[in-house]
Amino acid sequence: MFSWMGRQAGGRERAGGMDAVQTVTGGLRSLYLRKVLPLEEAYRFHEFHSPALEDADFENKPMILLVGQYSTGKTTFIRYLLEQDFPGMRIGPEPTTDSFIAVMYGDTEGSTPGNALVVDPKKPFRKLSRFGNAFLNRFMCSQLPNQVLKSISIIDSPGILSGEKQRISRGYDFCQVLQWFAERVDRIILLFDAHKLDISDEFSEAIKAFRGQDDKIRVVLNKADQVDTQQLMRVYGALMWSLGKVINTPEVLRVYIGSFWAQPLQNTDNRRLFEAEAQDLFRDIQSLPQKAAVRKLNDLIKRARLAKVHAYIISHLKKEMPNVFGKENKKRELIFRLPEIYVQLQREYQISAGDFPEVKAMQEQLENYDFTKFHSLKPKLIEAVDNMLSNKISSLMSLISQEEMSMPTQMVQGGAFDGTTEGPFNQGYGEGAKEGADEEEWVVAKDKPVYDELFYTLSPINGKISGVNAKKEMVTSKLPNSVLGKIWKLADCDCDGMLDEEEFALAKHLIKIKLDGYELPSSLPPHLVPPSHRKSLPKAD
């Protein structure tokens, strides 16, 4: 009876969580259709910037886009995360992946070609049809029943080569396709090989296509086990120098260093670094389902701001056009003066320069349009978007907060994500404060003879030393008082303001843990409690 009631309660909780998700998704979709889309359609936003959003764009799972030069390990990285092969997978030292492959969850294993994929209303790829058959013949969806793919989808991209021939022979605008994906994915991972740090012209153009999506970009320095520690430092510095030339942001990009494949490390000197970096990357990816709603909201806000700016630009060009004569000359003049027009609009409407589209790209696109057919400014459409940004967004943020509270924590599970969550290969297992957790003997005992010698030089009275005498020894560690105060609180098990020889040994052990670079526990783990205090220690509530 009770198990049935538990299942019913769990079902209601999950249903409530799903309702919250649907409410947020529905709210985003409604705001877009009612407030943003009319503005976009009035000023041809979809022709200049990005196609209209569809239902699948609001409902799809978080997506990760992998981009890199050939043979940097993009496909191997996906294989590493999933821990199984997927349809269409090809791995080799030569350029193997020549297609965009969307790796998604499916009840049965199989693949769907691009032309069929872009007519599927359940997939968020319908607007890719505008890139034509040359692209669609190089696009496919690989579906398989994998636990990881229940939470995220992964987009594998063709390896980027250097040289003009590669750019021309694709038959479609590679950078435009990347930009389309970048606007819709939750994370963009740039992969580099420790032996291939040069950024080719096409790779540089590809990275520039991610302009405005800097918060989504992460960098992976792969195959780092193939160099020693000294070389790795040089490689890392060279990579940061190369990235600094193509990514114009004041912040330093997060770079994850490691060897992301299920093979033995060639150089084990930096094993601990690689494990810590892998765990940081896993945590970043695992958090994507939880942050998906916030990401979609953020993307909608960015899109609305760009749509507003675009409307101001188009309506200004319309206003400046003559009614009868000299239209072509005026059009050429306005295109040439576009940078000045940007500055004028910034002052007139109090808009940040960062909200404007790139001048050169906008000038090239405007060449193909008749400015007299543009619409004049429609204040009501602008007011609707302003109202959304000022009032409606805050209520949606409240809904998202409620969703996060009502739903259990959503994390990516399965594949490589399960390999380090339990057992002795969990990160930090047997290290720092966790050392000795599965041993019968008190872990401090092995160093206790050394600590006892110090203890008896501090003038113990009735087997205990005062706080003043303990402080004299503890401050020699040069740790700040805030840390030493926490160590004292953990070590003084009976809270009498003094330390016996076991408590003192524990304090020294905790100091050693901190000096070795590990974090202190918030409360004393059972295996660190001194043997003589284990019965007297009050039980935690």
Stockholm file with secondary structure:
# STOCKHOLM 1.0

chainA/1-541         MFSWMGRQAGGRERAGGMDAVQTVTGGLRSLYLRKVLPLEEAYRFHEFHSPALEDADFENKPMILLVGQYSTGKTTFIRYLLEQDFPGMRIGPEPTTDSFIAVMYGDTEGSTPGNALVVDPKKPFRKLSRFGNAFLNRFMCSQLPNQVLKSISIIDSPGILSGEKQRISRGYDFCQVLQWFAERVDRIILLFDAHKLDISDEFSEAIKAFRGQDDKIRVVLNKADQVDTQQLMRVYGALMWSLGKVINTPEVLRVYIGSFWAQPLQNTDNRRLFEAEAQDLFRDIQSLPQKAAVRKLNDLIKRARLAKVHAYIISHLKKEMPNVFGKENKKRELIFRLPEIYVQLQREYQISAGDFPEVKAMQEQLENYDFTKFHSLKPKLIEAVDNMLSNKISSLMSLISQEEMSMPTQMVQGGAFDGTTEGPFNQGYGEGAKEGADEEEWVVAKDKPVYDELFYTLSPINGKISGVNAKKEMVTSKLPNSVLGKIWKLADCDCDGMLDEEEFALAKHLIKIKLDGYELPSSLPPHLVPPSHRKSLPKAD
#=GR chainA/1-541 SS CHHHHHHHHHHHHHHHHHHHHHHHHHHHHHHIIIIIHHHHHHTTHHHHTCCCCCHHHHHSCCEEEEEEBTTSSHHHHHHHHHTSCCTTCCCCSSCCCCSEEEEEECSSCEEEEHHHHTTCTTSTTGGGGGGHHHHHTTEEEEEECCSGGGTCEEEECCCBCCSHHHHHHTSSCHHHHHHHHHTTCSEEEEEEETTBCCCCHHHHHHHHTTTTCGGGEEEEEECGGGSCHHHHHHHHHHHHHHHHHHCCCSSCCCEEESCCSSSCCSCCTTHHHHHHHHHHHHHHHHTHHHHHHHHHHHHHHHHHHHHHHHHHHHHHHHHHSCSSSCHHHHHHHHHHTHHHHHHHHHHHHTCCGGGSCCHHHHHHHHTTSCGGGSCCCCHHHHHHHHHIIIIIHHHHHHHHHHHHHHSCCCCCCSGGGGTTSSGGGSTTTTSGGGTTTTCSSCGGGGGHHHHHHHHTTSCCBTTEEEHHHHHHHHGGGCCCHHHHHHHHHHHCTTCSSEEEHHHHHHHHHHHHHHHTTCCCCSSCCGGGSCGGGTTTSCCCC
#=GC SS_cons         CHHHHHHHHHHHHHHHHHHHHHHHHHHHHHHIIIIIHHHHHHTTHHHHTCCCCCHHHHHSCCEEEEEEBTTSSHHHHHHHHHTSCCTTCCCCSSCCCCSEEEEEECSSCEEEEHHHHTTCTTSTTGGGGGGHHHHHTTEEEEEECCSGGGTCEEEECCCBCCSHHHHHHTSSCHHHHHHHHHTTCSEEEEEEETTBCCCCHHHHHHHHTTTTCGGGEEEEEECGGGSCHHHHHHHHHHHHHHHHHHCCCSSCCCEEESCCSSSCCSCCTTHHHHHHHHHHHHHHHHTHHHHHHHHHHHHHHHHHHHHHHHHHHHHHHHHHSCSSSCHHHHHHHHHHTHHHHHHHHHHHHTCCGGGSCCHHHHHHHHTTSCGGGSCCCCHHHHHHHHHIIIIIHHHHHHHHHHHHHHSCCCCCCSGGGGTTSSGGGSTTTTSGGGTTTTCSSCGGGGGHHHHHHHHTTSCCBTTEEEHHHHHHHHGGGCCCHHHHHHHHHHHCTTCSSEEEHHHHHHHHHHHHHHHTTCCCCSSCCGGGSCGGGTTTSCCCC
//
